[in-house]
Amino acid sequence: MPSKTVIVGSAIGLHARPAALIAEAAGKYDDEVTLAVDGEEPVDAASALMIMTLGAEKGAEVTVSSDNADALEEVAGLVEKDLDAVDA
């Protein structure tokens, strides 16, 4: 499965608000999208709860994987963005 490693941009990491926004984006695709931190099993990116279990803080490397190139790029872009910013 194609993947892309990105750096978490949200100031508080992948917690409630960022996880919900990422899960919403991943959920609109029929293809599976996963997130993983180094050394851990990948989790379903369409589940905010599973994203939060990663414990990924700002600056952490997260690998986004999907067979759908559009899903991969959209979710990777969201992981990199500060989703806690007022205009996010």
The first five atom37 places (N, CA, C, CB, O) and aatype in JSON, in Angstrom:
{
  "aatype": [12, 14, 15, 11, 16, 19, 9, 19, 7, 15, 0, 9, 7, 10, 8, 0, 1, 14, 0, 0, 10, 9, 0, 6, 0, 0, 7, 11, 18, 3, 3, 6, 19, 16, 10, 0, 19, 3, 7, 6, 6, 14, 19, 3, 0, 0, 15, 0, 10, 12, 9, 12, 16, 10, 7, 0, 6, 11, 7, 0, 6, 19, 16, 19, 15, 15, 3, 2, 0, 3, 0, 10, 6, 6, 19, 0, 7, 10, 19, 6, 11, 3, 10, 3, 0, 19, 3, 0],
  "atom_mask": [
    [1, 1, 1, 1, 1],
    [1, 1, 1, 1, 1],
    [1, 1, 1, 1, 1],
    [1, 1, 1, 1, 1],
    [1, 1, 1, 1, 1],
    [1, 1, 1, 1, 1],
    [1, 1, 1, 1, 1],
    [1, 1, 1, 1, 1],
    [1, 1, 1, 0, 1],
    [1, 1, 1, 1, 1],
    [1, 1, 1, 1, 1],
    [1, 1, 1, 1, 1],
    [1, 1, 1, 0, 1],
    [1, 1, 1, 1, 1],
    [1, 1, 1, 1, 1],
    [1, 1, 1, 1, 1],
    [1, 1, 1, 1, 1],
    [1, 1, 1, 1, 1],
    [1, 1, 1, 1, 1],
    [1, 1, 1, 1, 1],
    [1, 1, 1, 1, 1],
    [1, 1, 1, 1, 1],
    [1, 1, 1, 1, 1],
    [1, 1, 1, 1, 1],
    [1, 1, 1, 1, 1],
    [1, 1, 1, 1, 1],
    [1, 1, 1, 0, 1],
    [1, 1, 1, 1, 1],
    [1, 1, 1, 1, 1],
    [1, 1, 1, 1, 1],
    [1, 1, 1, 1, 1],
    [1, 1, 1, 1, 1],
    [1, 1, 1, 1, 1],
    [1, 1, 1, 1, 1],
    [1, 1, 1, 1, 1],
    [1, 1, 1, 1, 1],
    [1, 1, 1, 1, 1],
    [1, 1, 1, 1, 1],
    [1, 1, 1, 0, 1],
    [1, 1, 1, 1, 1],
    [1, 1, 1, 1, 1],
    [1, 1, 1, 1, 1],
    [1, 1, 1, 1, 1],
    [1, 1, 1, 1, 1],
    [1, 1, 1, 1, 1],
    [1, 1, 1, 1, 1],
    [1, 1, 1, 1, 1],
    [1, 1, 1, 1, 1],
    [1, 1, 1, 1, 1],
    [1, 1, 1, 1, 1],
    [1, 1, 1, 1, 1],
    [1, 1, 1, 1, 1],
    [1, 1, 1, 1, 1],
    [1, 1, 1, 1, 1],
    [1, 1, 1, 0, 1],
    [1, 1, 1, 1, 1],
    [1, 1, 1, 1, 1],
    [1, 1, 1, 1, 1],
    [1, 1, 1, 0, 1],
    [1, 1, 1, 1, 1],
    [1, 1, 1, 1, 1],
    [1, 1, 1, 1, 1],
    [1, 1, 1, 1, 1],
    [1, 1, 1, 1, 1],
    [1, 1, 1, 1, 1],
    [1, 1, 1, 1, 1],
    [1, 1, 1, 1, 1],
    [1, 1, 1, 1, 1],
    [1, 1, 1, 1, 1],
    [1, 1, 1, 1, 1],
    [1, 1, 1, 1, 1],
    [1, 1, 1, 1, 1],
    [1, 1, 1, 1, 1],
    [1, 1, 1, 1, 1],
    [1, 1, 1, 1, 1],
    [1, 1, 1, 1, 1],
    [1, 1, 1, 0, 1],
    [1, 1, 1, 1, 1],
    [1, 1, 1, 1, 1],
    [1, 1, 1, 1, 1],
    [1, 1, 1, 1, 1],
    [1, 1, 1, 1, 1],
    [1, 1, 1, 1, 1],
    [1, 1, 1, 1, 1],
    [1, 1, 1, 1, 1],
    [1, 1, 1, 1, 1],
    [1, 1, 1, 1, 1],
    [1, 1, 1, 1, 1]
  ],
  "atom_positions": [
    [[0.85, -1.17, 0.0], [0.0, 0.0, 0.0], [0.9, 1.24, 0.0], [-0.97, 0.0, 1.23], [1.81, 1.34, 0.82]],
    [[0.65, 2.17, -0.9], [1.44, 3.41, -0.93], [1.33, 4.17, 0.39], [0.99, 4.31, -2.1], [0.29, 4.14, 1.05]],
    [[2.41, 4.85, 0.77], [2.39, 5.6, 2.03], [3.21, 6.87, 1.92], [2.92, 4.72, 3.19], [4.0, 7.05, 0.99]],
    [[2.99, 7.73, 2.89], [3.71, 9.01, 2.96], [3.91, 9.32, 4.44], [2.91, 10.17, 2.23], [2.97, 9.24, 5.23]],
    [[5.13, 9.67, 4.81], [5.43, 10.02, 6.2], [5.44, 11.53, 6.32], [6.78, 9.41, 6.66], [6.11, 12.23, 5.57]],
    [[4.66, 12.02, 7.3], [4.52, 13.46, 7.51], [4.73, 13.78, 8.99], [3.12, 13.95, 7.04], [4.76, 12.89, 9.84]],
    [[4.88, 15.06, 9.28], [5.09, 15.55, 10.65], [3.79, 16.16, 11.16], [6.25, 16.59, 10.7], [3.16, 16.96, 10.46]],
    [[3.38, 15.78, 12.36], [2.16, 16.31, 12.97], [2.32, 17.81, 13.18], [1.84, 15.59, 14.33], [3.27, 18.27, 13.81]],
    [[1.36, 18.57, 12.65], [1.43, 20.03, 12.73], [0.57, 20.64, 13.82], [0.0, 0.0, 0.0], [0.82, 21.78, 14.22]],
    [[-0.42, 19.92, 14.32], [-1.32, 20.49, 15.34], [-0.59, 20.71, 16.65], [-2.53, 19.58, 15.56], [0.16, 19.84, 17.11]],
    [[-0.81, 21.86, 17.24], [-0.1, 22.26, 18.46], [-0.27, 21.26, 19.6], [-0.59, 23.61, 18.9], [0.66, 21.06, 20.38]],
    [[-1.43, 20.64, 19.7], [-1.64, 19.67, 20.78], [-1.55, 18.23, 20.29], [-2.99, 19.9, 21.44], [-1.91, 17.3, 21.02]],
    [[-1.08, 18.03, 19.07], [-0.97, 16.69, 18.52], [-2.3, 16.21, 17.98], [0.0, 0.0, 0.0], [-3.24, 16.99, 17.79]],
    [[-2.38, 14.91, 17.72], [-3.59, 14.34, 17.13], [-4.57, 13.95, 18.22], [-3.25, 13.11, 16.25], [-4.79, 12.77, 18.49]],
    [[-5.16, 14.97, 18.84], [-6.15, 14.74, 19.89], [-7.54, 15.06, 19.34], [-5.85, 15.6, 21.15], [-7.71, 15.05, 18.12]],
    [[-8.5, 15.35, 20.16], [-9.92, 15.39, 19.79], [-10.26, 16.11, 18.49], [-10.67, 16.02, 20.88], [-10.74, 15.49, 17.55]],
    [[-10.01, 17.41, 18.42], [-10.43, 18.16, 17.22], [-9.68, 17.71, 15.97], [-10.21, 19.65, 17.43], [-10.31, 17.41, 14.95]],
    [[-8.34, 17.66, 16.01], [-7.64, 17.19, 14.81], [-8.04, 15.77, 14.41], [-6.14, 17.25, 15.05], [-8.22, 15.49, 13.22]],
    [[-8.18, 14.88, 15.38], [-8.56, 13.5, 15.07], [-9.93, 13.43, 14.41], [-8.55, 12.65, 16.34], [-10.14, 12.66, 13.48]],
    [[-10.87, 14.24, 14.9], [-12.22, 14.25, 14.32], [-12.19, 14.75, 12.88], [-13.16, 15.12, 15.17], [-12.87, 14.19, 12.02]],
    [[-11.42, 15.78, 12.6], [-11.34, 16.33, 11.25], [-10.67, 15.35, 10.28], [-10.57, 17.66, 11.26], [-11.09, 15.2, 9.14]],
    [[-9.63, 14.68, 10.76], [-8.93, 13.69, 9.93], [-9.85, 12.49, 9.67], [-7.62, 13.22, 10.61], [-9.94, 12.01, 8.54]],
    [[-10.53, 12.02, 10.71], [-11.44, 10.87, 10.56], [-12.57, 11.18, 9.59], [-12.02, 10.46, 11.93], [-12.96, 10.33, 8.79]],
    [[-13.09, 12.39, 9.65], [-14.16, 12.8, 8.74], [-13.67, 12.75, 7.29], [-14.66, 14.22, 9.09], [-14.38, 12.26, 6.41]],
    [[-12.48, 13.26, 7.06], [-11.92, 13.26, 5.71], [-11.66, 11.83, 5.22], [-10.61, 14.08, 5.66], [-11.99, 11.49, 4.08]],
    [[-11.07, 11.0, 6.06], [-10.76, 9.62, 5.67], [-12.03, 8.81, 5.44], [-9.91, 8.94, 6.74], [-12.06, 7.93, 4.58]],
    [[-13.08, 9.1, 6.2], [-14.32, 8.37, 6.11], [-15.11, 8.58, 4.83], [0.0, 0.0, 0.0], [-15.99, 7.78, 4.5]],
    [[-14.8, 9.63, 4.11], [-15.55, 9.88, 2.87], [-15.02, 9.07, 1.69], [-15.5, 11.36, 2.53], [-15.6, 9.1, 0.61]],
    [[-13.92, 8.34, 1.9], [-13.37, 7.49, 0.84], [-13.75, 6.03, 1.1], [-11.83, 7.65, 0.77], [-13.83, 5.59, 2.24]],
    [[-13.98, 5.3, 0.01], [-14.29, 3.87, 0.13], [-13.04, 3.06, 0.45], [-14.93, 3.36, -1.16], [-13.14, 1.98, 1.04]],
    [[-11.88, 3.57, 0.07], [-10.63, 2.85, 0.31], [-10.15, 3.04, 1.75], [-9.55, 3.32, -0.67], [-10.4, 4.07, 2.37]],
    [[-9.46, 2.03, 2.26], [-8.91, 2.1, 3.6], [-7.79, 3.13, 3.66], [-8.39, 0.72, 4.05], [-6.97, 3.23, 2.74]],
    [[-7.77, 3.89, 4.74], [-6.69, 4.84, 5.02], [-6.23, 4.54, 6.43], [-7.16, 6.36, 4.86], [-7.04, 4.44, 7.34]],
    [[-4.91, 4.37, 6.62], [-4.39, 4.09, 7.95], [-3.33, 5.12, 8.34], [-3.81, 2.68, 8.0], [-2.71, 5.76, 7.5]],
    [[-3.15, 5.24, 9.65], [-2.1, 6.08, 10.22], [-1.27, 5.21, 11.15], [-2.7, 7.32, 10.99], [-1.8, 4.32, 11.82]],
    [[0.02, 5.46, 11.19], [0.89, 4.72, 12.1], [2.04, 5.59, 12.57], [1.43, 3.45, 11.43], [2.55, 6.43, 11.83]],
    [[2.46, 5.37, 13.81], [3.68, 5.97, 14.33], [4.72, 4.86, 14.37], [3.47, 6.63, 15.75], [4.37, 3.68, 14.44]],
    [[5.97, 5.22, 14.32], [7.07, 4.26, 14.24], [6.97, 3.18, 15.31], [8.4, 4.98, 14.34], [6.85, 3.48, 16.5]],
    [[7.03, 1.95, 14.87], [7.04, 0.83, 15.79], [5.67, 0.37, 16.27], [0.0, 0.0, 0.0], [5.59, -0.58, 17.05]],
    [[4.61, 1.01, 15.82], [3.25, 0.66, 16.25], [2.43, 0.15, 15.08], [2.56, 1.88, 16.89], [2.74, 0.41, 13.92]],
    [[1.38, -0.59, 15.4], [0.46, -1.07, 14.38], [-0.34, 0.1, 13.8], [-0.49, -2.14, 14.96], [-0.67, 1.03, 14.53]],
    [[-0.64, 0.06, 12.5], [-1.46, 1.12, 11.9], [-2.89, 1.09, 12.44], [-1.47, 0.98, 10.38], [-3.4, 0.03, 12.82]],
    [[-3.51, 2.26, 12.47], [-4.91, 2.36, 12.92], [-5.75, 2.93, 11.79], [-5.02, 3.25, 14.19], [-5.24, 3.58, 10.88]],
    [[-7.05, 2.7, 11.87], [-8.01, 3.18, 10.88], [-8.14, 4.7, 11.0], [-9.38, 2.5, 11.07], [-8.54, 5.22, 12.04]],
    [[-7.79, 5.4, 9.92], [-7.84, 6.87, 9.94], [-9.26, 7.4, 9.92], [-7.08, 7.42, 8.75], [-9.47, 8.6, 10.13]],
    [[-10.26, 6.54, 9.68], [-11.65, 6.98, 9.7], [-12.25, 6.93, 11.1], [-12.48, 6.12, 8.76], [-13.43, 7.21, 11.28]],
    [[-11.44, 6.58, 12.1], [-11.9, 6.51, 13.49], [-11.12, 7.51, 14.34], [-11.73, 5.08, 14.05], [-9.92, 7.34, 14.58]],
    [[-11.81, 8.55, 14.81], [-11.16, 9.55, 15.65], [-10.58, 8.91, 16.91], [-12.15, 10.67, 16.03], [-9.49, 9.28, 17.35]],
    [[-11.29, 7.97, 17.49], [-10.82, 7.3, 18.71], [-9.52, 6.55, 18.44], [-11.89, 6.33, 19.25], [-8.59, 6.61, 19.24]],
    [[-9.45, 5.85, 17.32], [-8.23, 5.11, 16.99], [-7.07, 6.06, 16.72], [-8.47, 4.21, 15.76], [-5.93, 5.76, 17.08]],
    [[-7.34, 7.19, 16.08], [-6.29, 8.18, 15.84], [-5.72, 8.68, 17.16], [-6.82, 9.36, 15.0], [-4.51, 8.83, 17.31]],
    [[-6.6, 8.93, 18.12], [-6.14, 9.44, 19.42], [-5.3, 8.42, 20.16], [-7.34, 9.84, 20.28], [-4.44, 8.79, 20.97]],
    [[-5.52, 7.11, 19.91], [-4.73, 6.09, 20.59], [-3.27, 6.09, 20.14], [-5.33, 4.72, 20.35], [-2.42, 5.51, 20.81]],
    [[-2.98, 6.75, 19.01], [-1.6, 6.82, 18.55], [-0.73, 7.64, 19.5], [-1.54, 7.43, 17.15], [0.47, 7.4, 19.62]],
    [[-1.34, 8.6, 20.18], [-0.58, 9.46, 21.08], [0.42, 10.34, 20.35], [0.0, 0.0, 0.0], [1.45, 10.71, 20.91]],
    [[0.14, 10.67, 19.1], [1.06, 11.46, 18.28], [1.0, 12.93, 18.67], [0.74, 11.29, 16.78], [-0.03, 13.59, 18.51]],
    [[2.11, 13.44, 19.18], [2.21, 14.84, 19.59], [2.74, 15.68, 18.44], [3.12, 14.98, 20.83], [3.17, 15.14, 17.42]],
    [[2.72, 17.0, 18.6], [3.26, 17.92, 17.59], [4.71, 17.53, 17.3], [3.16, 19.41, 18.06], [5.5, 17.33, 18.22]],
    [[5.04, 17.44, 16.02], [6.4, 17.11, 15.62], [6.64, 15.62, 15.43], [0.0, 0.0, 0.0], [7.7, 15.24, 14.93]],
    [[5.69, 14.77, 15.81], [5.85, 13.32, 15.64], [5.73, 12.95, 14.17], [4.79, 12.55, 16.47], [5.0, 13.6, 13.41]],
    [[6.44, 11.9, 13.77], [6.32, 11.38, 12.41], [5.18, 10.38, 12.36], [7.65, 10.73, 11.94], [5.11, 9.46, 13.17]],
    [[4.28, 10.58, 11.39], [3.13, 9.68, 11.21], [3.15, 9.22, 9.75], [1.77, 10.39, 11.57], [3.31, 10.02, 8.84]],
    [[2.98, 7.92, 9.55], [2.92, 7.37, 8.2], [1.46, 7.15, 7.82], [3.72, 6.04, 8.1], [0.73, 6.42, 8.48]],
    [[1.06, 7.81, 6.74], [-0.3, 7.69, 6.21], [-0.22, 6.72, 5.04], [-0.88, 9.1, 5.77], [0.65, 6.86, 4.17]],
    [[-1.13, 5.74, 5.0], [-1.13, 4.75, 3.93], [-2.53, 4.59, 3.34], [-0.6, 3.39, 4.44], [-3.52, 4.61, 4.06]],
    [[-2.59, 4.43, 2.02], [-3.85, 4.16, 1.34], [-3.57, 3.82, -0.12], [-4.81, 5.39, 1.43], [-2.61, 4.31, -0.71]],
    [[-4.41, 2.96, -0.68], [-4.31, 2.67, -2.11], [-4.93, 3.79, -2.95], [-4.99, 1.34, -2.44], [-4.72, 3.84, -4.16]],
    [[-5.67, 4.68, -2.3], [-6.32, 5.8, -2.98], [-5.41, 7.03, -2.85], [-7.74, 6.08, -2.39], [-5.24, 7.57, -1.75]],
    [[-4.83, 7.46, -3.96], [-3.89, 8.58, -3.94], [-4.52, 9.87, -3.4], [-3.34, 8.82, -5.33], [-3.87, 10.62, -2.68]],
    [[-5.78, 10.13, -3.76], [-6.45, 11.34, -3.28], [-6.63, 11.3, -1.77], [-7.81, 11.51, -3.97], [-6.4, 12.29, -1.08]],
    [[-7.05, 10.15, -1.26], [-7.24, 9.98, 0.18], [-5.91, 10.15, 0.89], [-7.85, 8.6, 0.5], [-5.83, 10.81, 1.92]],
    [[-4.87, 9.55, 0.36], [-3.54, 9.63, 0.95], [-3.09, 11.08, 1.05], [-2.54, 8.82, 0.13], [-2.62, 11.51, 2.11]],
    [[-3.22, 11.83, -0.02], [-2.78, 13.23, -0.03], [-3.62, 14.1, 0.9], [-2.82, 13.8, -1.45], [-3.09, 14.95, 1.62]],
    [[-4.94, 13.9, 0.89], [-5.8, 14.73, 1.73], [-5.53, 14.48, 3.21], [-7.27, 14.45, 1.42], [-5.38, 15.43, 3.99]],
    [[-5.46, 13.22, 3.6], [-5.24, 12.9, 5.02], [-3.83, 13.32, 5.45], [-5.44, 11.38, 5.27], [-3.66, 13.87, 6.54]],
    [[-2.83, 13.08, 4.62], [-1.47, 13.5, 4.95], [-1.4, 15.01, 5.12], [-0.48, 13.04, 3.85], [-0.74, 15.51, 6.03]],
    [[-2.09, 15.74, 4.25], [-2.12, 17.19, 4.36], [-2.76, 17.67, 5.65], [0.0, 0.0, 0.0], [-2.31, 18.65, 6.25]],
    [[-3.81, 16.97, 6.09], [-4.46, 17.34, 7.35], [-3.57, 17.05, 8.55], [-5.79, 16.59, 7.5], [-3.53, 17.83, 9.5]],
    [[-2.86, 15.93, 8.52], [-1.95, 15.59, 9.63], [-0.9, 16.67, 9.78], [-1.28, 14.21, 9.39], [-0.54, 17.04, 10.9]],
    [[-0.39, 17.19, 8.66], [0.66, 18.22, 8.67], [0.16, 19.6, 9.11], [1.28, 18.33, 7.3], [0.94, 20.42, 9.58]],
    [[-1.13, 19.85, 8.95], [-1.7, 21.17, 9.21], [-1.99, 21.35, 10.71], [-3.0, 21.36, 8.38], [-2.27, 20.39, 11.42]],
    [[-1.91, 22.59, 11.17], [-2.3, 22.89, 12.56], [-3.82, 23.01, 12.59], [-1.61, 24.21, 13.09], [-4.38, 24.08, 12.36]],
    [[-4.48, 21.89, 12.88], [-5.95, 21.87, 12.87], [-6.56, 22.51, 14.09], [-6.45, 20.45, 12.76], [-7.78, 22.57, 14.21]],
    [[-5.74, 22.98, 15.01], [-6.24, 23.69, 16.17], [-6.25, 25.19, 15.95], [-5.4, 23.35, 17.38], [-6.75, 25.94, 16.79]],
    [[-5.69, 25.63, 14.83], [-5.66, 27.06, 14.51], [-7.1, 27.54, 14.26], [-4.74, 27.33, 13.26], [-7.95, 26.76, 13.82]],
    [[-7.35, 28.77, 14.54], [-8.7, 29.35, 14.43], [-9.26, 29.2, 13.02], [-8.68, 30.83, 14.83], [-10.45, 28.93, 12.86]],
    [[-8.42, 29.36, 11.99], [-8.91, 29.31, 10.61], [-8.78, 27.94, 9.97], [-8.16, 30.31, 9.77], [-8.93, 27.81, 8.75]],
    [[-8.52, 26.91, 10.75], [-8.3, 25.56, 10.19], [-9.52, 24.98, 9.56], [-7.81, 24.63, 11.25], [-9.47, 23.85, 9.06]]
  ]
}
